[in-house]
Structure formats: C-alpha cells, structure tokens
Amino acid sequence: MHATRQITAPFTGEPIADLAISDGDHVRAAYEKARQAQESWAALPPAERALPFLRLHDEILNRRDEILDIVQNETGKARKHAFEEVLDVAGCALYYARRAARLLAPKGRKGIFPLATQVTEVRQPKGVVALITPWNYPLSLGVTDAVPALLAGNALVHKPDTQTALSTMWTVDLLAELGLPREIWQVVVGDPEDIGDALLDGADYVAFTGSTRGGRKIAEEAAKRLIGCSLELGGKNPMIVLDDADLDVAAHGAVRAAFTNAGQLCLSIERLYVHESRFDDFAERFAKQAGNLKLGAGFDWSVQMGSLTSQRQLDAVSAHVDDAVAKGATVLTGGKARPDLGPFFYEPTILTGVTETMDLCRNETFGPVVALYPYATDEQAIALANDTVYGLNASVWTRDPARGRAVATRLRAGTVNVNEGYASAYASYDAPMGGMKSSGLGRRHGAEGLLRYTEVQTVASQSTLLGFEAPFGLANETWAEVMATALKTMRRLRLK
C-alpha cells in the first residue's frame, strides 16, 4: 500500500492531486523493474532508441497548453516562464536524438604498434541512473537530464520533487505513447529521509540538481560506493553592467535575469554591479521597469511574474529582505509579500546598500530579490563578481561584444552570457553547462551531457605476429635494441 500526500496549487492553496508516496521497498522494486528493462533497451541501436525523443519534439509543442497548465498549477509560475520549460524539453530532446548515435559510436584510436594493434573506444551504459530533480523547473530539469541518460542505453529511477511530480508523470505517459518502453523510466515520490538511502543504494550513477548542501551529501554517498555523480547546485550569480552599456537594454535584461520564475532559478542574477558613473541612472530605470511588472495568478499570457512555489520559499525571501532592511539596506522597489494576489506572492525587489552583515549578501536567496552595487573599474567589478563560493552563471552587458567576451573569460562561472542574463548559454545545447566551485560537478548539454551517463571501454586487438615479448630465439637485449630503434623511427615518422 502506498501512503498518499495532497498537492496544493501555489496560486490558490487549493488541492490539485493526491500522490502515492513511495517507501524504501517501492524504490527497490522500481530498481528491479528498471534493471529488467535496461538490458533489452541497451541492446537496441542508438538510432532506434532516439525515435521516441524525435517524436517528443513536435508532440510536446503540439500539446503545450496541456502541459503548461500542469506546470503552472504545480509551480505557480507565469505562463511565459512555463513555456521556456516546454521549449527547453523540445530543443534538448531534438539535439540529443539527432546526435546520440554519432556520440555513442565506437571510435578507432591509435594503437601502440601501427597496423599490429587495433584499438577501439566503446561507450557502455552505466546501467540504472538515479535522477533527482527539483521543484523550480520540474519539466525542464526532469526531462532534459532524463533524455540523454535514456539515449545512452540506461534505465532511470527518477525522484522528482513531490510538489511538482505531475509534469514528470505526464511526460512519461506521453513518451510511452510515442514508443518508449514504460518500464525503462521509473518514477518514485517521497521525502529524502524516507527513500534517499534506497535511491542511492540501487544506483549505478546519480544525476542531481538542487542545493549545494544536498549535493555535498550526494557526492559523499556516491564516493562511498565508488559510483559517479553529476551535481548542478546553487548560485549567487553576478551581472556586470559596463560603463558603455545601453542602460535601457541592460535594465530590461536585468529584469528578465533577476525575476524570471520569481527568481526561483539556479541561474538567476542576485548580485548586480554597475559602473559608478552610471549607477544612479541605471538604478532608476531598473527599479521603474521592475516595479511595473504585472504580477498575477493567471493562466493567460499577460502575467509577467507569478508566485513563489511554497511557504518555505516565501519565508526565506522575506527573512533575507527583512534582515537587510533592518541592518540599513534601502529598498528601491518591492520589499513585501502580496497576499492579496495569492498565498506565496512576493514583489520583485531591488536593494542598495547591502553589506557583509546581511544574510542576503553572500547567501543564495532563490527569490525575486537583487542587490545593486557600484564599482569603479573593470578590475574591481571582476574581483567582486568572483568573490563568492559559487560559480554557476554570470552576465556582462556592454555595447562592445568583444570587450564583454574578454571580461566573461575572467569570471569564474560555468556559463557567462554577454548581453543576456542566462538563456543564450543555457539554450545552446551544443555547449556544456554546469558550475564551478560550490556550484557543482560535471556538465549537462554538449557531448559531456550524454557521455557522463556512459562507461568508456577500451578494446585492443593485438596481432599474433608482433607482441610485447621477444620473438622466439631472439635475446632480450637484442629485442630491447630493436624496440628502441623502432620507437624512435615511429616518432620521426609521426606514427606515435
């Protein structure tokens, strides 16, 4: 028997579903089913495994209204921000479905002896991957990590966040309609303290997106079992507005970078550095644009920012802002909850005068709150941006893209966007995405986003006419001289 838990809508607090909650036995049963399905799935050619995901691209776009309603109901985000998740799933699925066969194909490598040693690099699936995904982007993060894992020949045991599991379940059902074997993607729902041990004990690899604190625990447990893991964790992401930036454009970009999904985005900008000569002008424009955002609980396209997802997030955001104001920070706009709109709404908030004594100065807020700071030189801006334990995302704004790219390469962040807040790097699926420092390990997207779910195997075939021992009848000393001469000759001929 499964226990159940009621899920409520952030917009209203009204119930939307009763979900079956797993325990350790349910998780172990899910692993058993996944392992039984994985062998036959891995035996299929990669091009055949890709077919359901090629179909997913068009089908999720065709059925977007259906899944947008689900995502909004379970997260409370604005419809346009939910649509970014649909675009992400469609784009990522198409990218990997078209490239998986080539990325996974055996590759010839140079052997020690030309012609006599034939070497092939082979990619084998890990087996069963444990996928743990968060509540803030449930469709996007739940599916775009699952697609390459499945295409690599693995099965999945997936634990989405309980609040936002409906979008995952909808996608699994859709892919089953499109030809994916249903048993290959197992979904379990429950609290980490109840099912976390069973989830990690059964895994051959763990892919986790969530807090840095949670990621450290995952890494520790994975290390104990000598299995791999990839971790996309927290950020306190900086944006730099250079002295030559178009301030209207930069302010508009800052609104998007800081307040998309009410700031509940791991890539969201929370620290904003503006050249001192432009600071007041930029702050005025930014505050005006943020203050004019349309907040609401609607399912139409006119709403510009939705709700926070939970009371926990509302409490965390309120605590950061209240602490900063009590210690002397100035609120340029926002700064308070909006219960008149719904239980978890909070205004887009811009602060100045934030100091080291304030909790939000260095700690991730994960809400619609950004702090503005002036700087004097590019060197100072770069130093301030890098002065953090995190290194997930950053943004640079300038009229000179070459200058922006030069600054970007000096920032210690896994992705840096020039004249955009987060999407240009994230949505470029051919390039890897992930964090430096305490923002994580490994990368999603690009070749690494798929190959992380494989074990690399080297198969070397040696001719019986030439080996590593002296041929019969030849003295070892003579053999050593022959080998030394042969190796030097190969170097000169660039055969090694």
Stockholm file with secondary structure:
# STOCKHOLM 1.0

chainA/1-496         MHATRQITAPFTGEPIADLAISDGDHVRAAYEKARQAQESWAALPPAERALPFLRLHDEILNRRDEILDIVQNETGKARKHAFEEVLDVAGCALYYARRAARLLAPKGRKGIFPLATQVTEVRQPKGVVALITPWNYPLSLGVTDAVPALLAGNALVHKPDTQTALSTMWTVDLLAELGLPREIWQVVVGDPEDIGDALLDGADYVAFTGSTRGGRKIAEEAAKRLIGCSLELGGKNPMIVLDDADLDVAAHGAVRAAFTNAGQLCLSIERLYVHESRFDDFAERFAKQAGNLKLGAGFDWSVQMGSLTSQRQLDAVSAHVDDAVAKGATVLTGGKARPDLGPFFYEPTILTGVTETMDLCRNETFGPVVALYPYATDEQAIALANDTVYGLNASVWTRDPARGRAVATRLRAGTVNVNEGYASAYASYDAPMGGMKSSGLGRRHGAEGLLRYTEVQTVASQSTLLGFEAPFGLANETWAEVMATALKTMRRLRLK
#=GR chainA/1-496 SS CCEEEEEECTTTCCEEEEEEECCHHHHHHHHHHHHHHHHHHHHSCHHHHTHHHHHHHHHHHHTHHHHHHHHHHHHCCCHHHHHHHHHHHHHHHHHHHHHHHHHHSCEEECCSSTTTEEEEEEEEECSEEEEECCSSSHHHHHHHTHHHHHHTTCEEEEECCGGGHHHHHHHHHHHHHTTCCGGGEEECCCCHHHHHHHHHHTCSEEEEESCHHHHHHHHHHHHHHTCEEEEECCCCEEEEECTTSCHHHHHHHHHHHHHGGGGCCTTCEEEEEEETTTHHHHHHHHHHHHHTCCBCCCSSSCCSBCCCSCHHHHHHHHHHHHHHHHTTCEEEECCSBCTTTCTTCBCCEEEESCCTTSGGGTSCCCSSEEEEEEESSHHHHHHHHHCSSCCSEEEEECSCHHHHHHHHTTSCSSEEEESSSSHHHHTCTTSCBCCSGGGEESCBSHHHHHHTTEEEEEEEEECTTSCSSCCTTCCHHHHHHHHHHHHHHHHHTTCC
#=GC SS_cons         CCEEEEEECTTTCCEEEEEEECCHHHHHHHHHHHHHHHHHHHHSCHHHHTHHHHHHHHHHHHTHHHHHHHHHHHHCCCHHHHHHHHHHHHHHHHHHHHHHHHHHSCEEECCSSTTTEEEEEEEEECSEEEEECCSSSHHHHHHHTHHHHHHTTCEEEEECCGGGHHHHHHHHHHHHHTTCCGGGEEECCCCHHHHHHHHHHTCSEEEEESCHHHHHHHHHHHHHHTCEEEEECCCCEEEEECTTSCHHHHHHHHHHHHHGGGGCCTTCEEEEEEETTTHHHHHHHHHHHHHTCCBCCCSSSCCSBCCCSCHHHHHHHHHHHHHHHHTTCEEEECCSBCTTTCTTCBCCEEEESCCTTSGGGTSCCCSSEEEEEEESSHHHHHHHHHCSSCCSEEEEECSCHHHHHHHHTTSCSSEEEESSSSHHHHTCTTSCBCCSGGGEESCBSHHHHHHTTEEEEEEEEECTTSCSSCCTTCCHHHHHHHHHHHHHHHHHTTCC
//
